[in-house]
């Protein structure tokens, strides 16, 4: 009973007896994704910045902290032998797993060194390791960084908005964009105007396409000033 309680406190509760073990040489993909032998692994319980994610230093300088983290992880475990225990499969068909290199929990190492965050949505195993890294100001905790999950969401939203902005008009020739401003003003944008390309039509907000300026004006919309 004492051993079980200690494991729970440390966040090291073993996987079930049926959990799948595997191993192999490590090839680092990014800060929390590895190839272990032939298996693509997403490390369980941690979240590292994405490749290309930008961090900001206290002096205002910006840099690609996602690539930096990947290089740091590569320097530590690339081409080392890893032993892993599978937890589950994620939606990208990666094996989510806990892995050890030379007997050291890779996830714990990365969180403790400030190279990744504890992914508390899925596990509290590394909660205390992150808190200690924050207090010590290690790695990413010295800089301003969006949490990786927030960064991914913002990228998805930007891509969706861009795709919608570049979507063709639903009816050929009806290319005038009727947009509602934040204050509710109804403004239409003509092709070639300054904000035309950036304007996204959201029909749920009452925005719409028009086939002519006369149609837009008759519906109560005014032309954008730029």
RAHUCOR-V408179 format. One record per helix or strand of 2 or more residues. SS is the DSSP state (h for helix, s for strand). FROM is the first residue (numbers start at 1). TO is the last residue. If there is no record, write none. Layout:
# RAHUCOR-V408179
SS|FROM|TO ; SS|FROM|TO
This chain:
# RAHUCOR-V408179
h|2|10 ; s|21|30 ; s|33|36 ; s|39|43 ; s|46|47 ; s|54|56 ; s|62|64 ; h|65|77 ; s|81|89 ; s|95|101 ; s|104|105 ; h|106|112 ; s|117|118 ; h|127|136 ; h|139|142 ; h|148|165 ; s|176|180 ; s|186|189 ; h|203|205 ; s|208|210 ; h|213|218 ; s|222|223
